[in-house]
Amino acid sequence: QLDIPPELVAAARQAWTTAVESASSSPEHLQVSAALTQLNIAHENEVEVGGVSCDIVVTSDTVVVEFDGDSHFCRNLPHRVLGTTQFKHRLLKAQGFHFVVVPHFEWAAQNTPQEQQIYLTNKLQLASQ
């Protein structure tokens, strides 16, 4: 067990709170949220869950939806997820959350709101299994 000075713990907690509160949603994240709304799926945006900041949490279930933009992927291998993102996914799964990842390149391939809704419905069904 680590013996961390209380003032350091307080400073870290304040930095984390500031980072979570200042989180902003990308336009694509807002599109995902709008598609969920069109599907009548109640959800919240930019939520802290189990010590992790999440893009979207479906309120009627233990489902987290993450929109992973290009900053979540390697630059030289554009479809390979970065280790920090993989770690976040593992933390959420270990806490019992079902997890839906919406990679930016898959989302960009959905050309209409209807295609986006079908895409999300399929992803959510897979996550619930």
KEDRENZA-657087 format. One record per residue (C-alpha): residue in one letter; x, z, y. Coordinates in steps of 0.001 Angstrom, whole numbers, plus 524288, in hexadecimal, padded with zeros to 5 digits. Layout:
BEGIN
ATOM   aa       u       w       v
ATOM    A       X       Z       Y
...
end
This chain:
BEGIN
ATOM   aa       u       w       v
ATOM    Q   80000   80000   80000
ATOM    L   804F4   7FC60   80D6D
ATOM    D   8060E   8064C   8183B
ATOM    I   801CE   7FE53   82405
ATOM    P   80147   804F4   83141
ATOM    P   7F331   80647   83612
ATOM    E   7F649   7FF5A   842EC
ATOM    L   7FB3A   7F385   83B5A
ATOM    V   7EEDC   7F35D   8330D
ATOM    A   7E690   7F433   83F69
ATOM    A   7EE30   7E920   845E6
ATOM    A   7ECD8   7E091   839CF
ATOM    R   7DE44   7E35C   838FA
ATOM    Q   7DC98   7DFE2   84760
ATOM    A   7E43D   7D333   845C1
ATOM    W   7DBE6   7CF8B   839EF
ATOM    T   7CF3C   7D2A1   8412E
ATOM    T   7D385   7CA84   84CDB
ATOM    A   7D70F   7BF0C   84408
ATOM    V   7C9F0   7BF9A   83CE7
ATOM    E   7C221   7C0DF   84978
ATOM    S   7C944   7B579   84FBD
ATOM    A   7C703   7AC65   8441B
ATOM    S   7C05B   79FDE   8480A
ATOM    S   7B979   795B4   83FFA
ATOM    S   7BE28   787AE   83F49
ATOM    P   7B468   77CAE   8419D
ATOM    E   7B4BB   779C0   832FE
ATOM    H   7B20B   78804   82FAE
ATOM    L   7A644   7875C   838B0
ATOM    Q   7A1C7   77AFD   83196
ATOM    V   7A27C   78242   824A4
ATOM    S   79AB1   78D65   82A9C
ATOM    A   7908E   783DC   82FF0
ATOM    A   78F3C   77D79   8228C
ATOM    L   78D07   78ADE   81C5D
ATOM    T   782B4   78DA9   826A2
ATOM    Q   77BF3   780B9   8237A
ATOM    L   77BED   784FA   81536
ATOM    N   77563   791D4   81943
ATOM    I   7810C   799A7   8146F
ATOM    A   78275   7A603   81C88
ATOM    H   79099   7A874   82027
ATOM    E   799BD   7AE79   82A1C
ATOM    N   7A5A5   7A85D   83078
ATOM    E   7B2FC   7AE8A   8329F
ATOM    V   7B0EE   7BADA   82A95
ATOM    E   7BABC   7C4E3   825D8
ATOM    V   7B907   7C70F   81741
ATOM    G   7C187   7D046   80F7B
ATOM    G   7CC59   7D002   81993
ATOM    V   7CC45   7C132   81A97
ATOM    S   7C6B7   7B8BE   82571
ATOM    C   7BD46   7AED0   81F8E
ATOM    D   7B75C   7A2AE   825A4
ATOM    I   7A9BD   7A401   81FD2
ATOM    V   7A319   7AE41   81762
ATOM    V   79627   7AB14   810DA
ATOM    T   78E08   7B727   813BC
ATOM    S   7857F   7B6FE   80780
ATOM    D   790D7   7B642   7FDFF
ATOM    T   79F2F   7B957   7FC25
ATOM    V   7A345   7ABAC   80032
ATOM    V   7ADC6   7A8BD   80A0D
ATOM    V   7AF07   79AF4   80F82
ATOM    E   7BC25   7973C   81543
ATOM    F   7BE60   78AD0   81CE3
ATOM    D   7CCAE   787AF   81ACA
ATOM    G   7D1E8   77F07   82584
ATOM    D   7DEFF   77836   8250E
ATOM    S   7E641   784B4   828AD
ATOM    H   7E2E9   78A04   81B1B
ATOM    F   7EA54   77F17   8144C
ATOM    C   7F87F   77AF7   812FD
ATOM    R   7FC9D   7708C   81CA7
ATOM    N   80492   768A1   812F7
ATOM    L   7FAA7   76A6E   807D9
ATOM    P   7EDCD   769BF   80F58
ATOM    H   7E4F9   76E21   8042F
ATOM    R   7ED54   779B4   7FFF1
ATOM    V   7E81E   786B3   804E1
ATOM    L   7F1AA   78FDF   80BB0
ATOM    G   7F536   79CA4   80514
ATOM    T   7EEEA   7A502   80FA6
ATOM    T   7E1F0   79E12   80D98
ATOM    Q   7E317   79F5F   7FED5
ATOM    F   7E5B9   7ADEA   8007C
ATOM    K   7D99B   7AF96   808E3
ATOM    H   7D15D   7A8A5   7FE94
ATOM    R   7D6EB   7B179   7F3EE
ATOM    L   7D42A   7BDC1   7FBD6
ATOM    L   7C5F4   7B9F4   7FD9E
ATOM    K   7C433   7B64D   7EF46
ATOM    A   7CA6A   7C338   7EB1C
ATOM    Q   7C034   7CA3E   7F348
ATOM    G   7B532   7C354   7EC0E
ATOM    F   7B1E8   7B8A9   7F5C1
ATOM    H   7AE31   7AB13   7F19E
ATOM    F   7B5F5   7A199   7F980
ATOM    V   7B2F2   79426   7FEEE
ATOM    V   7BE10   78C9B   80506
ATOM    V   7BAC2   7810C   80DAC
ATOM    P   7C761   7796F   80FC3
ATOM    H   7C7A4   7717D   81C53
ATOM    F   7CA5A   764BA   8151A
ATOM    E   7BE82   76687   80C27
ATOM    W   7B5BA   76A29   81790
ATOM    A   7BA36   75E40   81F52
ATOM    A   7B5CB   755A2   813FA
ATOM    Q   7A7AB   75A3E   815B1
ATOM    N   7A269   7504F   81F5C
ATOM    T   794AC   7553F   82200
ATOM    P   78E17   7627E   8233D
ATOM    Q   7871F   75FA0   8166C
ATOM    E   79413   75D25   80F75
ATOM    Q   7996F   769C0   81540
ATOM    Q   78DBB   7716A   8103D
ATOM    I   78EDD   76B9A   80296
ATOM    Y   79D6E   76E84   8028D
ATOM    L   79B28   77CCB   80659
ATOM    T   78FFA   77E67   7FCAD
ATOM    N   798BF   779A6   7F1AD
ATOM    K   7A3FA   78264   7F5F0
ATOM    L   79B1C   78E60   7F6DE
ATOM    Q   7953D   78BC1   7E979
ATOM    L   7A2C3   78ACB   7E36C
ATOM    A   7A6F1   7977A   7E9EE
ATOM    S   79B33   79ECA   7E489
ATOM    Q   79E38   79B49   7D665
end
